[in-house]
Amino acid sequence: LSGVWILLLSFGLFLLLRYWMLQRLDGVTGDTAGAMVELLETGILITAVII
């Protein structure tokens, strides 16, 4: 069941980061995609530790 929470949180975080990047930068570049991957990994690890 904890895996479901991690999946939902990572999907929500992905949507939030994508929205911020589209709003602030008017698109997604390779650099922002790489930053998004790093932020998602960090969010997943923190969630896994908390759960």
Chimera marker file (.cmm) of the C-alpha trace (Angstrom):
<marker_set name="trace">
<marker id="1" x="0.000" y="0.000" z="0.000" r="1" g="1" b="0" radius="0.5"/>
<marker id="2" x="2.907" y="2.379" z="0.645" r="1" g="1" b="0" radius="0.5"/>
<marker id="3" x="4.002" y="1.892" z="-2.959" r="1" g="1" b="0" radius="0.5"/>
<marker id="4" x="0.688" y="3.338" z="-4.113" r="1" g="1" b="0" radius="0.5"/>
<marker id="5" x="1.283" y="6.481" z="-2.028" r="1" g="1" b="0" radius="0.5"/>
<marker id="6" x="4.759" y="6.879" z="-3.459" r="1" g="1" b="0" radius="0.5"/>
<marker id="7" x="3.398" y="6.494" z="-6.984" r="1" g="1" b="0" radius="0.5"/>
<marker id="8" x="0.619" y="9.031" z="-6.415" r="1" g="1" b="0" radius="0.5"/>
<marker id="9" x="2.957" y="11.536" z="-4.810" r="1" g="1" b="0" radius="0.5"/>
<marker id="10" x="5.545" y="11.224" z="-7.566" r="1" g="1" b="0" radius="0.5"/>
<marker id="11" x="2.868" y="11.708" z="-10.242" r="1" g="1" b="0" radius="0.5"/>
<marker id="12" x="1.499" y="14.758" z="-8.429" r="1" g="1" b="0" radius="0.5"/>
<marker id="13" x="4.988" y="16.192" z="-7.993" r="1" g="1" b="0" radius="0.5"/>
<marker id="14" x="5.676" y="15.611" z="-11.692" r="1" g="1" b="0" radius="0.5"/>
<marker id="15" x="2.528" y="17.515" z="-12.673" r="1" g="1" b="0" radius="0.5"/>
<marker id="16" x="3.371" y="20.372" z="-10.308" r="1" g="1" b="0" radius="0.5"/>
<marker id="17" x="6.954" y="20.697" z="-11.559" r="1" g="1" b="0" radius="0.5"/>
<marker id="18" x="5.815" y="20.523" z="-15.173" r="1" g="1" b="0" radius="0.5"/>
<marker id="19" x="3.237" y="23.245" z="-14.559" r="1" g="1" b="0" radius="0.5"/>
<marker id="20" x="5.830" y="25.502" z="-12.907" r="1" g="1" b="0" radius="0.5"/>
<marker id="21" x="8.290" y="24.994" z="-15.749" r="1" g="1" b="0" radius="0.5"/>
<marker id="22" x="5.703" y="25.708" z="-18.405" r="1" g="1" b="0" radius="0.5"/>
<marker id="23" x="4.560" y="28.850" z="-16.589" r="1" g="1" b="0" radius="0.5"/>
<marker id="24" x="7.972" y="30.295" z="-15.766" r="1" g="1" b="0" radius="0.5"/>
<marker id="25" x="10.017" y="29.162" z="-18.775" r="1" g="1" b="0" radius="0.5"/>
<marker id="26" x="7.332" y="28.774" z="-21.470" r="1" g="1" b="0" radius="0.5"/>
<marker id="27" x="8.429" y="25.233" z="-22.199" r="1" g="1" b="0" radius="0.5"/>
<marker id="28" x="10.588" y="22.332" z="-21.182" r="1" g="1" b="0" radius="0.5"/>
<marker id="29" x="14.235" y="22.067" z="-22.166" r="1" g="1" b="0" radius="0.5"/>
<marker id="30" x="16.750" y="19.307" z="-21.611" r="1" g="1" b="0" radius="0.5"/>
<marker id="31" x="18.166" y="21.111" z="-18.593" r="1" g="1" b="0" radius="0.5"/>
<marker id="32" x="14.763" y="21.501" z="-16.956" r="1" g="1" b="0" radius="0.5"/>
<marker id="33" x="13.912" y="17.873" z="-17.718" r="1" g="1" b="0" radius="0.5"/>
<marker id="34" x="17.125" y="16.788" z="-15.988" r="1" g="1" b="0" radius="0.5"/>
<marker id="35" x="16.347" y="19.004" z="-13.004" r="1" g="1" b="0" radius="0.5"/>
<marker id="36" x="12.842" y="17.523" z="-12.863" r="1" g="1" b="0" radius="0.5"/>
<marker id="37" x="14.270" y="14.004" z="-12.732" r="1" g="1" b="0" radius="0.5"/>
<marker id="38" x="16.558" y="14.946" z="-9.845" r="1" g="1" b="0" radius="0.5"/>
<marker id="39" x="13.733" y="16.631" z="-7.919" r="1" g="1" b="0" radius="0.5"/>
<marker id="40" x="11.419" y="13.666" z="-8.489" r="1" g="1" b="0" radius="0.5"/>
<marker id="41" x="14.058" y="11.235" z="-7.247" r="1" g="1" b="0" radius="0.5"/>
<marker id="42" x="14.559" y="13.326" z="-4.121" r="1" g="1" b="0" radius="0.5"/>
<marker id="43" x="10.811" y="13.537" z="-3.514" r="1" g="1" b="0" radius="0.5"/>
<marker id="44" x="10.403" y="9.776" z="-3.908" r="1" g="1" b="0" radius="0.5"/>
<marker id="45" x="13.265" y="9.053" z="-1.524" r="1" g="1" b="0" radius="0.5"/>
<marker id="46" x="11.919" y="11.438" z="1.107" r="1" g="1" b="0" radius="0.5"/>
<marker id="47" x="8.440" y="9.933" z="0.783" r="1" g="1" b="0" radius="0.5"/>
<marker id="48" x="9.819" y="6.410" z="1.097" r="1" g="1" b="0" radius="0.5"/>
<marker id="49" x="11.661" y="7.356" z="4.288" r="1" g="1" b="0" radius="0.5"/>
<marker id="50" x="8.583" y="9.024" z="5.791" r="1" g="1" b="0" radius="0.5"/>
<marker id="51" x="6.300" y="6.099" z="4.942" r="1" g="1" b="0" radius="0.5"/>
<link id1="1" id2="2" r="1" g="1" b="0" radius="0.2"/>
<link id1="2" id2="3" r="1" g="1" b="0" radius="0.2"/>
<link id1="3" id2="4" r="1" g="1" b="0" radius="0.2"/>
<link id1="4" id2="5" r="1" g="1" b="0" radius="0.2"/>
<link id1="5" id2="6" r="1" g="1" b="0" radius="0.2"/>
<link id1="6" id2="7" r="1" g="1" b="0" radius="0.2"/>
<link id1="7" id2="8" r="1" g="1" b="0" radius="0.2"/>
<link id1="8" id2="9" r="1" g="1" b="0" radius="0.2"/>
<link id1="9" id2="10" r="1" g="1" b="0" radius="0.2"/>
<link id1="10" id2="11" r="1" g="1" b="0" radius="0.2"/>
<link id1="11" id2="12" r="1" g="1" b="0" radius="0.2"/>
<link id1="12" id2="13" r="1" g="1" b="0" radius="0.2"/>
<link id1="13" id2="14" r="1" g="1" b="0" radius="0.2"/>
<link id1="14" id2="15" r="1" g="1" b="0" radius="0.2"/>
<link id1="15" id2="16" r="1" g="1" b="0" radius="0.2"/>
<link id1="16" id2="17" r="1" g="1" b="0" radius="0.2"/>
<link id1="17" id2="18" r="1" g="1" b="0" radius="0.2"/>
<link id1="18" id2="19" r="1" g="1" b="0" radius="0.2"/>
<link id1="19" id2="20" r="1" g="1" b="0" radius="0.2"/>
<link id1="20" id2="21" r="1" g="1" b="0" radius="0.2"/>
<link id1="21" id2="22" r="1" g="1" b="0" radius="0.2"/>
<link id1="22" id2="23" r="1" g="1" b="0" radius="0.2"/>
<link id1="23" id2="24" r="1" g="1" b="0" radius="0.2"/>
<link id1="24" id2="25" r="1" g="1" b="0" radius="0.2"/>
<link id1="25" id2="26" r="1" g="1" b="0" radius="0.2"/>
<link id1="26" id2="27" r="1" g="1" b="0" radius="0.2"/>
<link id1="27" id2="28" r="1" g="1" b="0" radius="0.2"/>
<link id1="28" id2="29" r="1" g="1" b="0" radius="0.2"/>
<link id1="29" id2="30" r="1" g="1" b="0" radius="0.2"/>
<link id1="30" id2="31" r="1" g="1" b="0" radius="0.2"/>
<link id1="31" id2="32" r="1" g="1" b="0" radius="0.2"/>
<link id1="32" id2="33" r="1" g="1" b="0" radius="0.2"/>
<link id1="33" id2="34" r="1" g="1" b="0" radius="0.2"/>
<link id1="34" id2="35" r="1" g="1" b="0" radius="0.2"/>
<link id1="35" id2="36" r="1" g="1" b="0" radius="0.2"/>
<link id1="36" id2="37" r="1" g="1" b="0" radius="0.2"/>
<link id1="37" id2="38" r="1" g="1" b="0" radius="0.2"/>
<link id1="38" id2="39" r="1" g="1" b="0" radius="0.2"/>
<link id1="39" id2="40" r="1" g="1" b="0" radius="0.2"/>
<link id1="40" id2="41" r="1" g="1" b="0" radius="0.2"/>
<link id1="41" id2="42" r="1" g="1" b="0" radius="0.2"/>
<link id1="42" id2="43" r="1" g="1" b="0" radius="0.2"/>
<link id1="43" id2="44" r="1" g="1" b="0" radius="0.2"/>
<link id1="44" id2="45" r="1" g="1" b="0" radius="0.2"/>
<link id1="45" id2="46" r="1" g="1" b="0" radius="0.2"/>
<link id1="46" id2="47" r="1" g="1" b="0" radius="0.2"/>
<link id1="47" id2="48" r="1" g="1" b="0" radius="0.2"/>
<link id1="48" id2="49" r="1" g="1" b="0" radius="0.2"/>
<link id1="49" id2="50" r="1" g="1" b="0" radius="0.2"/>
<link id1="50" id2="51" r="1" g="1" b="0" radius="0.2"/>
</marker_set>
